[in-house]
Amino acid sequence: MPVFIPQTDALAKQQAKVLRGKSALNKIGVVARVAVLAAAVTCITLGVLYPKTIGLTIFILGFFNYLLLIALRLSNNIGQMSESKSTAAETNPDILPVFSILVPLKNEGEVVLGTVQAIAELDYPDVLKQVIVVVEDTDRLTLDTLEALDLPANFEVLQIPEQPPFTKGRALLHALRIARGEYITVYDAESRPEPQQLRKAAGALSGSGSWCFQAKIHISNRRTNWITRNFAGEYYEWYERHLLELSDAGLPFGLGGNSFFVARDVLEQAGAWDPWNVTEDADLAVRLIEKKVRLRLLDSVTTETCPEQAQEWINQRTRWNKGLFVTQRVHLFRSIGIRQFGFAGWVNFWLPMVCAGLVPFFNTFVPVYLLLGGFPLLWLLVMSGSLWTVFFINLISSTLLNRLTYRRLGMRISVARAFGDVLLYLLLHLGAGYKAYLEYFWSPLQWHKTAHSETEPAPKPALTVP
């Protein structure tokens, strides 16, 4: 049965009914989680009991899963970077539309000043920018910070009840109820959109058809340490290589959590956000695609900071991994029947997500299988040797790709340091992968707050602090 916590937010309950079988609530109940755990244990047990049939099949699947992840990253980086053909052109609509900018905040302090300034300085008429800042009514840190600012007249602070589920999707649903704009976008506490972003989005959205445009996200604190350096490289490869290629080919892709632009009526027809999923952006992308909304990359950049400490990184990535796993459980098989994906679109959308999500399972199965399968020494040498070969291929290729990506980001890093980055970042991924599995079973709605900070001096404030 789904877990309904007493005092659950009424809007979240209602949204689960609206989405019906498309809500994550159906996949995070006790029965659903126990079923997944039982399936994993059964696979491992049968693999050990029947090592030359079932076990070998799972081993081979795991082997190819590792190879596919390497191949996917290589495909994002090898080859000439071509000029984008499909990012939105800068057109000037005759009549500028109204945008509702939704800004969900939780336990934010000084970083809020930079957030408000960045939105206030967007080169777009204030009367056409409705900014809704969403804060829980018990969040004194954020509320006190906002009260200390002389907020522009087009900013509204919406206080919502502190009730489960404590997710970004729930906050956005509350904001959508009072949004007046023709178009909707979302900015996070660390989002720093370029000044022309709304004008570019307005021009792109003024064309015919149903569109959703995603701006590129760049990491501003990439030079802080090895964690931020790796994170910036991941985002560069994702937005400037992978999503760019999909966008140019007209193929669907997963949205980021902020800086995407869509018509309000289109968003509502797709069901808006699912408050029962901690990775609401990928979930929304599936339902937009189902409603024949075409996704494209916007030729605009939002900068943001990323976690600088290992624990912060693991917590954030745990939430992402957990939410993506739940999104797969909700949409993976049913999306086979969604014509708007097409075969190539379905594979490109789901394959990276599925392969990454299965890594902790295979990392658990393989050593248990090899240790308890009762294999002769020769078999063990062949199978373990093949795995070590793939591991070293991954290390070497990742080191070279990291150096290439760092150079594209303007960072000169030695081979030795790039190799160290690969090893350390691999450990972080392993930790976040296992933690995501554990949290799915024990606390599927656990939301780890990410600390935000400014990495560069903020411009002279256009806002005053009494």
N, C-alpha and C positions, 0 to 999 in steps of 0.2 A: 504494500500500500504506500502511496505517496506520503511523505512526512509533512503534515500541516502543523506548524508550530502555533501555539496559542498566541493571539494578538498579531497574527500575520497581517501585513498591509493589505487592505481591502482591494486596492487597485491591482496588486500583484495576483491576488486570488482571481479577480475578474479576468485578467489578461490570460491566465492559464486556461480559462474556459473559452476565451476568444480564439486562442491558438490551437486548442484541443490537442490532437496528436502531434503537433509541431512544437510543443513546449517541452523544455528540458525537464519539467516537473515529472513527466512520465518516466524519465530515465534515472532519476535520483532518489526514488523511493527505496525503501529497505529491500523489498522483493527484487527489484531490478538490480540493485547492487550485489545482493547475495548471488543472483543468477550469474553475473559476470565473474565473480570470485570463484564460484563453483565450476564454471566453464574453464577458467584458467588452470585451476588445480587438476581438473579432469584431463586436460590436454597434457600437462606435465606428467601426471601419473600414467596415462596410457602410453606416452612416449617412452617412459622408462620400462614399462611392462612389455611393450612390443617394440624394441629398439630398432629392428631391421625393417619395419614397415611404417607404423605411425610415427615413431621417433625419428626415423631417417627423413621422412617427409617434412616434419616440422623443422628439423635441422637444415634441410635444403632451403626451405622457405626463409628461414632466418638468414642463411648465407646470402641469398639473393636480395633480401631486404637491406643488408649492409651494403651490398654492391650498388643497389639502386640509389641509396642516399648519396654515395660518392658520385655516381653518374649524374644525379640531379644537380649537385653543386657544380660539377664540371660544366654541365650544359649552360649554367647561368653565366659562366665566366669566359669560356673559350670562344674565340671568334671576334671579329671586329665589332665595335660598338657602332651600330647604325643610328642615324638621326631618326628621332621618333616621327612616325607618320600619323599617329592617332591621338597624341595628347591634344587637349583642347586648344584651338586657336583663339587668339585674343580678338574677339569681336566686341563691338559696342552696341548693345541693344538700345533701341530708341527710348524705351521706358525701363528704368532700373526697377527690379522687383524688390520686395521686402524680404529680408532674411531674418529668421529667428535663430539666434546663436545660443545653444544650450551649453552651459558650463557647470558640470557636476563637481562639487568640491567636498572634501572630507578631511578634517584635521589639518588644514593648511594655514601656514603663518605668513612670513614675509614674502614667499613666492607669489602670493596673491596680487601684490602690487604690480609685478611684472606681467602677470596674466591680464589684469584689467587694462594696463597701459597698452599692451600689444593689441588687444581688441579695440580699444578706443582709438588707436592710431591707424586702424584699417582705413584705407582711402575709399570711403564709402559714406554717403550722407547718413548722419546719425538718425534722422527720422525714418530711414529705411533699414535700420539695424535695431532689432529688438533683442536685447541680451538678457537671458534668464539664468541667473546664478542659483543653483540648487544646493541647499544645505540642510542637513538634519537639524531639527529644532533644539537638540541637546548639544550640538557641536559648538561649544563656546569659543574654542580657539579660532575657528573660521569666522564665526559671527562677529566676534570682537574685532578681528582684523578688518573685516568689511566695514564695520561701523566706524572704524578709525579713518576710513578713506572718504573723500568727497566724491562719491561715485557720480558719473555722468547721468543725465536725466533719462537716458534710454536703457539704463541698467535696472533690472528688477531682481530682488532677492526673494526667492521662493523657499520658505521653510516647510519641510516635509516631516512627518512623524518618524521617530526612530523605531522602526519595526522591521522584522525580517520579511523578506530576504534583504540583506544589506548589500545590494549590488548596484552597479552603475546603471544597469538596465532599468531598475525600479526608479531611480532618480530621474532618468530621461523620460520615462513614461509620465511622471508627474509634470515635468516641464512641458511636454507636448500638449497637455490639456489646456494650457494657457498661451501656447504659441500662436501668434497672429500672422506670421510670415508665410509667403507663398512657398518659400524654400527653407529647408532646415539644414543646419550644420552643427557639429559638436566640437568644442575645444576642451582639452583637459587643463589641469593646473599648470603643467609644464609646457603647454603649446605656445609657440611664438610664430604665428603666421606672418608671411611677408605682407607688406602694406597693400599690394595690388590683388590679393587673393580673392576677395569677394567680387571685384570687377571681372576678373578672369572667369570665376565660376558663373557669374550672371551671363557673361557672353556665351559660355559653353552651353548653359542650360536654356538659352533663348532659342536654340534650334528645335526642330520638330522631333517628336518621339519621346519615349521615356528613357531618361538617362540618370545615372548616378556617377558623379566624378569624384575621384580620390586624389587629393594632393599628395605629393611626395613628402616623406618625413626624413629629415636629416638630424643627426646627433651632434649637439653643439659642444659637449664636454668630452669629445673623443680622445683628447690628448692627456686626460687626467691619469689614467693607469691602464693596465693590461685588460681589465674588464671592460672599460668604456671603449677601448680601442677595438676589441673584438665585437662588441655590441654595435658600434658604428659600422664596422665591416659587414655585419649581418644585414643591417638596415640598407646599406648601400646596395648589396647584392640583391636584396628583396625588391626594393623600389626602383632602382636605376637599371637593373638587369632583368630580373624575373618578371615583375609586374609590367615593365615597359614592353617586353616581348609579347606577353599575353594581350596587353592593351592594343599593340600594333596589329596583332593577329585577330582582334575582335573576339577573344576568348574570355570567359568569365574568370574572376579571381576573388579572393577574400578581401574584405574591406579592412582598413585600419580602424582603430578605436576613435579616431578624431580626424578632422579636416576632410570629411567627405560631404558632398553636397547633393541633395535630392529634394524633389518636390514633396511638399507635405502630403498632398493627396495620394501620391505614389507610395510614400512611406506608410501611410495608414492602411492602404489597400493590401500591403504586404504583411500587415500585422504589427508594424513597429517593433519594439524591442521585447525580448523575452527576459523578464526579471529573474527567472530561475536558472539562468546560465551565466557563469562568471566570465565567459568570453562572448559577449553579446554581438560583437562586430561580425565574426565569421558566420554566426547563426543568421544574422540579418541579411548577409550577402546571399545566402541560399534562397531565402524567401523572396528577395528582390528579383533574383534571376528567374525564379518560378513565375513571377508576375510579368515576365518579358521585359524587365528593366535591363538595359545594356550598361555595363560598367566600363569606364575608361579612366585612364590616368590623366590628371590635370597638370598642365605645365606650370606648376606653382609649388613652392616649398614652405613647409612648416618645420621650424627647428624645435627640438626639445632635448631635455637632458635624460640620461639613463642612469640606472643604479651604479654606484661607485664601489659598493662593498659586496663581498661574496654572498652574505646572508640576504641582503636586499635583492640581489639578482636572483637567487634561488627562489625566494618567496614570490617575486613577480612572475618568473618563468613557470613556477609550479601552478599558479593560477591560470596562466595561458594554456599550459599542457592539459590541465584538468578540464578546462572549458572546451578545448578543441576535441578532447576525447568524448565529452558529453555531446558536442555538436555532431560528431561522427555517429554516435549511437542514435541520435534523433533523425538525422538526414541522409546518412550515407546510402543505405539501400533503397530508401524511397526515392532518392534523387535520380536513381537509374531510369525511372520513368518520366523524369522531367525533360521534355524535348528541348527546352531552351539551353540546356547544357551541351547537348551533342556529345559524341564519343570523345573527341579530342578535348573539349572543354571539361567534361567530367573527369577524365584522367588527369589533366593538368591541375584541376582544382583539388582533387582528393588524394592523389598519389603521394605528394610530399607530406601531407598531414598524416595519412595512414602509416606510411613507412616510419616517420618519426615517432608516432604514438606506439608502435609495436616494439621499439628498441628495448625498453625495460623488460618486456615479457621475454624476448629472445635472450637478453643478457642473463635472465634468471634460468630459462630452460636449458641453454647450451651447457653450462658447467654441471648442472644436475644430471643431464643426459649423458655427458661424457664420463662422469664419475660413477654413475649407478647403472649404466647400460650394459656392463659386463663385456666390453669389447676386447678383442686381442690387441696386443701392443701395436701391431702394424696398423690396424684400423684407427687406433687412437692417434698415432703419429700422423696419418694422412689427414684426418679430420681436424685435429688441432693445428696442424701445419697450414691447412687451407685458411683457417680463421686468422692465424697470425700473419699470413701473407696479405689478407684483406686489411688487417689492422695497420700494417706498415705502409701499404698503398695509401690508406686514408691519411696517415701521418705525413707522408711525403707530399701528396697532392694538396692537402690542406695547408701545409707550410708554404708551398709555392703560391697557392691561391691567396692566402693571407697577405703575403708580400705584395702581390699584384694589386689587391684591393686597397691595402694601406697606401701604396704609391698613388692610386687614383684619388685617394682622400688627402693627398699632400703630406703623408707621413713616411719618413725613411726609417725602416726598421730592419735590423740585421737578420740574417737567416737563423742564427741561434735564438734570438729573442722571439722571432715568429714561430719557431718550433716549440719554444716554451709556452707561448700563447696557446698553441693547439692543444698541448697536453693539459694545461690548467683549465682551459675552457671546456675540454672534454669531460673533466671531472665535475665541473659545474653542471653540465648537461645531464650527466649520469645521476647526480644528486637530485636535480629538479624533476627528472623523469620518474624516479622511484617515489619521491615525495608526492608527486601528482597522483600516482596510483593509490598510495595510502590514503591521501585526503579524499579521493573519490569514494572510497569505501567508508571512511570514518566521518568526513565533514565536507560533503560535495559543494556546499555554499560558502565555505570558509574564504573570506576575502582578505588577502594580505595587502595592507596599505603600503604603497611605495613612497619613500621619502623623496621630496623634490627640492632642488636647490638651483640657484642661478650660478652660471659659470663665468659670466662676463658682467662687468658693471652695467647696471640698467641705465637707459638714457635719462636725461633730466626729467623728473616727473612732471607730467601734465596734470597730475592729481595732487591734492594737498592733504597732508596729515595734520590735524589740529594739534 
